Amino acid sequence: MERYTIHMRKDSGLWLKLATLSLLLPTYFAEAQTRRLENPLRSDISTLPQLVEAILEIVVLIGTPVAALFIIYSGFLFVTARGDETRLKTAKKAFYGAVIGTALLLGAWVLAQAIGATIQEIVR
């Protein structure tokens, strides 16, 4: 008795997926035009600048205490160095990193506020 095997091409599953997708996409887009998407986070965020402002607000809220802790930690490293040059170099590096990180964090917030105010003035 002879056995017959069916050899399917590997991309036949891909064609089936593409055909299904092509049938479903028009109905999805038609429904998307009639339905309004609700914001799950907060109801007062309705534009991209408001979303960026909310994200930056959270980053600054979390980042400021973290930056303060790193500055305190670098101060602890200075105190425990007791004149040892290598430990002082490590403490200076930690302090500079904390100060630069804090400056970047607050600078990003100030820049975003300035850009947001400028955009609002242009829109008016």
C-alpha positions as CSV (number, residue, x, y, z in Angstrom):
1,M,0.0,0.0,0.0
2,E,1.4,3.3,-1.0
3,R,1.3,6.4,1.3
4,Y,0.6,9.8,-0.1
5,T,1.7,12.8,1.8
6,I,0.5,16.3,1.3
7,H,3.3,18.9,1.3
8,M,2.0,22.3,2.2
9,R,4.0,25.3,1.6
10,K,5.3,27.0,4.7
11,D,3.7,30.4,3.8
12,S,0.2,29.0,3.3
13,G,-0.6,29.9,6.9
14,L,0.6,33.4,6.2
15,W,-1.8,33.8,3.3
16,L,-4.7,32.7,5.6
17,K,-3.7,35.2,8.2
18,L,-3.5,38.0,5.7
19,A,-6.8,37.1,4.2
20,T,-8.5,37.1,7.6
21,L,-6.8,40.4,8.5
22,S,-8.0,42.0,5.2
23,L,-11.5,41.0,6.0
24,L,-11.4,42.3,9.6
25,L,-9.6,45.6,9.1
26,P,-12.3,47.5,7.2
27,T,-14.9,46.7,9.9
28,Y,-12.4,47.7,12.6
29,F,-11.7,51.1,11.0
30,A,-15.4,51.7,10.4
31,E,-16.1,51.1,14.0
32,A,-13.1,53.2,15.1
33,Q,-14.6,56.2,13.2
34,T,-17.9,56.1,15.0
35,R,-16.6,55.2,18.5
36,R,-14.8,57.6,20.8
37,L,-11.9,56.2,22.7
38,E,-12.0,57.0,26.4
39,N,-8.8,57.8,28.3
40,P,-8.2,55.2,31.0
41,L,-5.8,57.3,33.0
42,R,-7.3,60.7,33.6
43,S,-10.2,62.5,32.0
44,D,-8.4,65.8,31.7
45,I,-5.7,64.4,29.4
46,S,-7.0,64.8,25.8
47,T,-4.0,66.0,23.8
48,L,-0.4,64.8,23.3
49,P,1.1,67.9,25.1
50,Q,-1.1,67.2,28.1
51,L,0.1,63.5,28.1
52,V,3.7,64.6,27.9
53,E,3.2,67.1,30.7
54,A,1.5,64.4,32.9
55,I,4.4,62.0,32.3
56,L,7.0,64.6,33.1
57,E,5.1,65.5,36.2
58,I,5.3,61.9,37.4
59,V,9.0,61.7,36.4
60,V,9.8,64.9,38.3
61,L,7.7,63.7,41.3
62,I,9.7,60.5,41.5
63,G,13.1,61.8,40.3
64,T,13.4,64.7,42.7
65,P,13.6,62.5,45.9
66,V,15.8,60.0,44.2
67,A,18.2,62.8,43.2
68,A,18.2,64.1,46.7
69,L,19.0,60.6,48.0
70,F,22.0,60.4,45.6
71,I,23.3,63.8,46.7
72,I,23.0,62.6,50.3
73,Y,24.8,59.3,49.4
74,S,27.6,61.2,47.8
75,G,27.9,63.3,50.9
76,F,28.2,60.1,52.9
77,L,30.9,59.0,50.6
78,F,32.8,62.2,51.2
79,V,32.6,61.8,54.9
80,T,33.7,58.2,54.9
81,A,36.6,58.8,52.5
82,R,38.7,60.4,55.4
83,G,41.2,61.8,53.0
84,D,41.8,58.6,50.9
85,E,42.4,59.9,47.4
86,T,40.7,57.0,45.6
87,R,37.6,57.1,47.8
88,L,37.5,60.9,47.4
89,K,37.6,60.5,43.6
90,T,34.7,58.1,43.8
91,A,32.8,60.5,46.0
92,K,33.4,63.4,43.6
93,K,32.3,61.2,40.7
94,A,29.1,60.3,42.5
95,F,28.4,63.9,43.5
96,Y,29.0,65.2,39.9
97,G,26.7,62.4,38.6
98,A,24.0,63.3,41.0
99,V,24.2,67.0,40.2
100,I,24.2,66.4,36.5
101,G,21.3,64.0,36.7
102,T,19.3,66.5,38.8
103,A,20.1,69.3,36.3
104,L,19.0,67.1,33.4
105,L,15.8,66.2,35.2
106,L,14.8,69.7,36.1
107,G,16.1,71.1,32.8
108,A,13.8,68.7,30.9
109,W,10.9,69.8,33.0
110,V,11.6,73.5,32.5
111,L,12.1,73.0,28.7
112,A,8.9,71.1,28.5
113,Q,7.0,73.8,30.3
114,A,8.5,76.5,28.0
115,I,7.7,74.6,24.9
116,G,4.2,73.9,26.1
117,A,3.6,77.6,26.9
118,T,4.9,78.6,23.5
119,I,2.7,76.1,21.7
120,Q,-0.3,77.3,23.6
121,E,0.5,80.9,22.7
122,I,0.8,80.0,19.0
123,V,-2.5,78.1,19.1
124,R,-4.4,81.1,20.5
